[in-house]
Amino acid sequence: MQITNISEAKASLSHLIKMVQKTNEPVIIGKAGVPVAILSAFHENTQPRQLGGSWEGKVKISGDFDETNREIADDFYNSIVFPDKT
């Protein structure tokens, strides 16, 4: 694993990126001799995304979920949110 300081990393960033891609070895970037960052290769996740979550199969949605409750709709539209246009 290579260690470099910030000024060297700035001056040779494209070279460091090529090296990381080629060797798959990360580069530690330090400031005043203290490690502050790691430059490493990016590996794209090629596995298909899995849908669902921890609640899958545990929650049932009511058949009337999308039906509008007339009383609630009337209260909403006749509130101060939608004042009369008089």
Stockholm file with secondary structure:
# STOCKHOLM 1.0

chainA/1-86         MQITNISEAKASLSHLIKMVQKTNEPVIIGKAGVPVAILSAFHENTQPRQLGGSWEGKVKISGDFDETNREIADDFYNSIVFPDKT
#=GR chainA/1-86 SS CEEEEHHHHHHTHHHHHHHHHHHCCCEEEEETTEEEEEECCCCCCCSCCCCCCTTTTTCCCCTTTTCCCHHHHHHHHTSTTSCCCC
#=GC SS_cons        CEEEEHHHHHHTHHHHHHHHHHHCCCEEEEETTEEEEEECCCCCCCSCCCCCCTTTTTCCCCTTTTCCCHHHHHHHHTSTTSCCCC
//
